């Protein structure tokens, strides 16, 4: 099961992805994902500078998807493309 980090406030996205078989965890903007000791397969954010989340300093190959203006279905499509 793929593990996805979803920014707090994206509840419809979190629910949609969970309903489609993903292991989804919510994170706060001020969380430093690298300090949570979680290996995420993808990270979903909303239009923020990813560096402000500490993501740019994280050694990860996980795709970072900007959910701004996207439906949960479109985000799911982006994930599927990223995992090909």
C-alpha positions in Angstrom: 0.0 0.0 0.0 1.4 3.4 -1.0 1.8 5.9 1.8 0.7 9.5 1.0 1.3 12.7 3.1 -1.6 15.2 2.6 -1.5 18.7 3.9 -4.0 19.5 6.6 -7.1 21.1 5.1 -7.3 18.8 2.1 -9.8 16.5 3.8 -11.7 15.7 0.5 -8.4 14.6 -1.0 -7.4 12.6 2.0 -10.8 10.8 2.1 -10.8 10.2 -1.7 -7.3 8.7 -1.7 -8.1 6.5 1.4 -11.2 5.2 -0.3 -9.0 4.3 -3.3 -6.6 2.1 -1.2 -3.9 4.6 -0.2 -2.4 4.8 3.3 -2.9 8.6 4.0 -1.5 10.7 6.8 -2.2 14.4 7.4 0.6 16.9 8.1 0.6 20.5 9.3 2.4 23.2 7.4 4.9 23.6 10.2 5.7 19.9 10.4 9.1 18.9 9.1 8.3 15.7 7.2 11.9 14.6 7.5 11.7 14.6 11.3 8.6 12.4 11.4 10.6 9.3 10.3 8.0 8.4 7.7 8.8 7.3 4.2 6.1 8.7 2.0 5.6 7.6 -1.6 4.1 11.0 -2.4 3.4 14.4 -0.8 0.3 16.5 -1.5 0.5 20.3 -0.8 -1.5 23.4 -1.6 0.3 26.1 -3.4 2.9 26.7 -0.8 6.6 27.0 -1.3 7.7 23.4 -0.7 10.9 24.6 0.9 8.8 26.1 3.7 7.8 22.6 4.6 11.3 21.4 4.8 10.8 19.2 1.8 13.6 20.5 -0.3 16.1 19.5 2.4 14.6 16.0 2.6 16.4 13.2 0.7 13.3 11.8 -1.0 12.4 10.6 -4.4 8.7 11.0 -3.6 6.7 13.2 -6.0 5.4 16.4 -4.6 2.0 17.3 -6.0 0.6 20.8 -5.8 -3.2 20.3 -5.3 -4.1 24.0 -6.0 -7.1 24.1 -8.2 -7.3 20.3 -8.6 -10.1 17.9 -7.8 -9.4 14.8 -5.8 -9.9 12.8 -9.0 -7.2 14.9 -10.8 -4.8 14.4 -7.9 -5.4 10.7 -8.0 -4.6 10.7 -11.7 -1.4 12.6 -11.0 -0.4 10.0 -8.4 -1.1 7.1 -10.8 1.1 8.8 -13.4 3.8 9.3 -10.9 3.8 5.7 -9.8 4.1 4.3 -13.4 
